[in-house]
Each structure stands twice: as structure tokens, then as C-alpha cells.
Amino acid sequence: MSNGLVVFLDFDDVICLNAPYGGYDAKLALSNEEQALPTNYQIWHQLFDESAKNHLRRLHNSWMPTYVISSSWRGIFEKVEILSILERCGLDFVALHMHEDWSTPKSTVQGRRSSEIGGWLRQHPEATQSWVILDDTHSGKDLLRSTLDLSFIVLCQESIGLQQAEAEKMQQALQKRHEQANLRSR
């Protein structure tokens, strides 16, 4: 059961460091399985960074948010494929708690994560004061120049991903959103 918090979740450089595997490897593995071809099961064990997965799991267990995928992966995978990948890689809690409107809309301007998230929020005004963004310094760089409140944006370093420092910032952002919700409900 969600508590109303929404996490916009990017994959690359947050939970997937593309070393040794990335999104296209997962796409090929799914395709091979559909054709009953052998699959390299190491992909499912090494696609997402173990430390990042553990940090995300702890945050999830504390806050039980709903997830909206803001990753470029939504352009190469269907929802059912994203769900399958998350489940195979030990992130079933994300799959189970994805919002019904599971991904941000694709922007007509490439590299505009802020416009994609802004578009989703315009479609879901009930979430305008309950969101937190977990992205990376490359694909999320325009977020820093957007009108979105920076105290609810956590950017991971490229090739490093979600580590302790970013997990602590996420914890603070989720706590602040929770406190704001409590004040509004009084």
C-alpha cells in the first residue's frame, strides 16, 4: 500500500551502471527467451548494481512509494518487459508499486527530463506535492535549471549510481514530503 509518495525513477547511472550489462543487453536477453534461445543469466544478476538495489530497497521499505519510470528505457521496452526485468533482477518491489500511469511521457525535446516529469505531473495534479526525483547528473542535468523544487531532486554520479550519500538525500526528501503531507492534512 502506497502512502501517496511518488518517486520518478531513472535507471541508467542510478541503478544500472552499464557495466558489464545495460538496457540493450536486457532487450537481447528477453528477445532470446521469446525465441527459446539460450539466455545469459548473468545479465539478470549483474544488470543492476547490487549496492544501488539495496539502497533503493531500504528506501522503499521505509516509505512504500509509488514509482513512475522516467528512464530512457521506456522508449525501448514495453511495460510488460520493464516489469519482467525488474522482477528478474530483484527489484520486484518497484514492479509491484508502479503507478498505473507507469512512465513519464516522452518529450519532443531530447534530453528534457524536466519537461517529461512536468508533463506527467500536469496529468496528475494529485501528485504535485508528493514527488521526489531519483536521476543522474547526465540525463537529469536540466532538472537543476527547471522550476521544480531542487530539494526533492536527487542526482547520482554517472557510472557510480545510487550510493549512501544519495540514499541519505532521498531519505531526507521523502521525510520532508511526508511531513508536508501531514501538515496539509491537519
Residue pairs with C-beta under 8 A, 6 or more apart in sequence:
1 64
2 64
2 65
2 66
2 97
3 63
3 64
3 65
3 178
4 66
4 127
4 130
4 181
5 63
5 64
5 65
5 66
5 130
5 131
5 132
5 174
5 177
5 178
6 65
6 66
6 67
6 68
6 99
6 124
6 127
6 130
6 131
6 132
7 65
7 66
7 67
7 68
7 131
7 132
7 133
7 134
8 67
8 68
8 69
8 70
8 104
8 117
8 120
8 131
8 132
8 133
8 134
8 135
9 15
9 67
9 68
9 69
9 70
9 71
9 94
9 134
10 70
10 71
10 113
10 134
10 135
10 136
10 139
10 140
11 23
11 48
11 69
11 71
11 72
11 73
12 18
12 22
12 23
12 71
12 72
12 73
12 136
12 139
13 136
13 137
13 138
13 139
13 156
13 157
13 158
13 159
13 160
13 161
14 52
14 134
14 135
14 136
14 156
14 161
14 162
15 48
15 49
15 52
15 53
15 56
15 91
15 161
15 162
16 22
16 23
16 47
16 48
16 49
16 161
17 49
17 52
17 159
17 160
17 161
18 159
19 159
20 46
21 42
21 43
21 46
21 47
22 47
23 72
23 73
23 76
23 77
24 76
25 43
25 47
26 43
26 47
26 77
26 85
27 76
27 77
27 81
29 39
29 40
29 43
29 44
30 81
30 84
30 85
32 38
32 39
33 39
44 85
44 88
44 89
45 89
47 85
47 89
48 89
48 90
48 91
49 161
49 162
51 161
51 162
51 163
52 161
52 162
52 163
53 89
53 90
53 91
55 162
55 163
55 164
55 166
55 167
55 170
56 91
56 94
56 162
56 167
57 91
57 93
58 167
59 65
59 167
59 170
59 171
59 174
60 93
60 94
60 97
61 93
62 171
62 174
63 174
63 178
64 97
65 97
65 132
65 174
66 97
66 98
66 99
67 94
67 97
67 98
67 99
67 102
68 98
68 99
68 101
68 102
68 103
68 104
68 120
69 82
69 98
69 102
69 103
69 104
70 103
70 104
70 113
70 116
70 117
70 120
70 133
70 135
72 139
73 82
74 82
74 103
74 104
74 106
75 106
77 85
79 102
79 103
82 95
82 102
83 95
83 98
86 92
86 94
86 95
87 95
101 120
101 123
101 124
104 113
104 116
104 117
104 119
104 120
105 116
105 119
105 120
105 123
106 116
107 113
107 115
107 116
107 119
109 115
111 139
111 142
112 142
113 135
113 139
113 140
113 142
113 143
114 142
114 143
114 145
114 146
114 147
114 148
117 131
117 133
117 143
117 148
118 146
118 147
118 148
121 127
121 128
121 131
129 177
129 180
129 181
129 184
130 177
130 181
131 152
131 177
132 152
132 153
132 154
132 170
132 173
132 174
132 177
133 140
133 143
133 148
133 152
133 153
133 154
134 154
134 156
134 162
134 166
134 170
135 143
135 153
135 154
135 155
135 156
136 155
136 156
136 157
136 158
136 161
137 155
137 156
137 157
137 158
138 158
140 153
140 155
141 155
143 150
143 153
143 155
144 150
144 153
144 155
151 173
151 176
152 173
152 176
152 177
153 173
154 166
154 169
154 170
154 173
155 166
156 162
156 163
156 166
162 170
